[in-house]
Amino acid sequence: MPSTGTPPPPLFLPTDPPMVWLLAKCWVRSSDFQLHELQSHLLRGHLMAEVIAVATMRCLPSIHPVFKLLIPHLRYTLEINIRARTGLVSDMGVFDQVVSTGGGGHLELLKRAGAFLTYSSFCPPDDLADRGLLEVKSSFYAQDALRLWETISRYVEGIVSLHYKTDVAVKGDTELQTWCREITEIGLLGAQDRGFPVSLQSQDQLCHFLTMCIFTCTGQHSSVHLGQLDWYAWVPNAPCTMRLPPPTTKDATVETVMATLPNFHQASLQMSITWQLGRRQPIMVAVGQHEEEYFLGPEPKAVLRKFREELAALDKEIETRNAKLDMPYEYLRPSLVENSVAI
């Protein structure tokens, strides 16, 4: 917002001179880069998954059914987050070196974004309804996220029903209640005022919470992770930094644009990091395809088998739809969605 007493900044339009309009778009895309990488990707993907992982490790024994259900979706999360802390958002890390919010702005953005970590925003049925996207046919994220959420939900319900026969059993599980409270009060710094539960009172409430945990660690992270190489490798489409102040006049030239965009070193590092993080990983475990068997007996194995069948059907439906699109949307295809926040 402009300071009091200063004239408002100019409004940039497609009818402006080409270089002026191009520079305005680059500024918007650079701002989007900051929000995407820090809020959508790091905070709502990596750090939220870490909250779930740490609470699970601290509060649930390895024989607990919720531990067994969640542990495949927490694989390598703590390791990759330590790498992010030491190499990306640390002092003199990548953000400090080449990203405009580095040097403290990235940490301030993360702190402010914490106020928007509401429970409903992590649950696609609620989040999409709140944002008016449920009936938007062109929102492929909305379509695929909802379908993947529903598929995960049926899987969770199948496992939960094998171990909790009544709501009383859920309420009486002290380890489960401690785990839930740890996530909300400790990991999320008192998020009950943002809708997160401090206790789980029924099978339905437990299933919803567990679906949120698994979807966050799988589909939601993949939806903001997989597109990095596609959208950020071409630096002008999402500049990591801008070297001149935002324009206040409409006299930009190609020299102005080039002087504003990242320099050679900054652009090279953006392309390198984007390639390392956004490329298809040679060794990955797709959602639901973990080889480790944590549950014994035919019943949970049947639930997992049905889950995999539904994931395969969803993957085929997305593939068929994408064949008709000029620009396929693949970031929530189950065969491409990682089973955990592992990269």
Secondary structure, 3 states (H helix, E strand, C coil): CCCCCCCCCCCCCCCCCHHHHHHHHHHHHHHHHHHHHHHHHHHHHHHHHHHHHHHHHHHCCCCCHHHHHHHHHHCCHHHHHHHHHHHCCCCCCHHHHHCCCCCCHHHHHHHHHHHHCCCHHHCHHHHHHHCCCCCCCCCHHHHHHHHHHHHHHHHHHHHHHHHCCCHHHHHCCHHHHHHHHHHHHHHCCCHHHHCCCCCCCCHHHHHHHHHHHHHHHHHHHHHHHCCHHHHHCCHHHCCCCCCCCCCCCCCCCHHHHHHHCCCHHHHHHHHHHHHHHHCCCCCCCECCCCCCCCCCCHHHHHHHHHHHHHHHHHHHHHHHHHCCCCCCCCCCCCCCCECCCCC
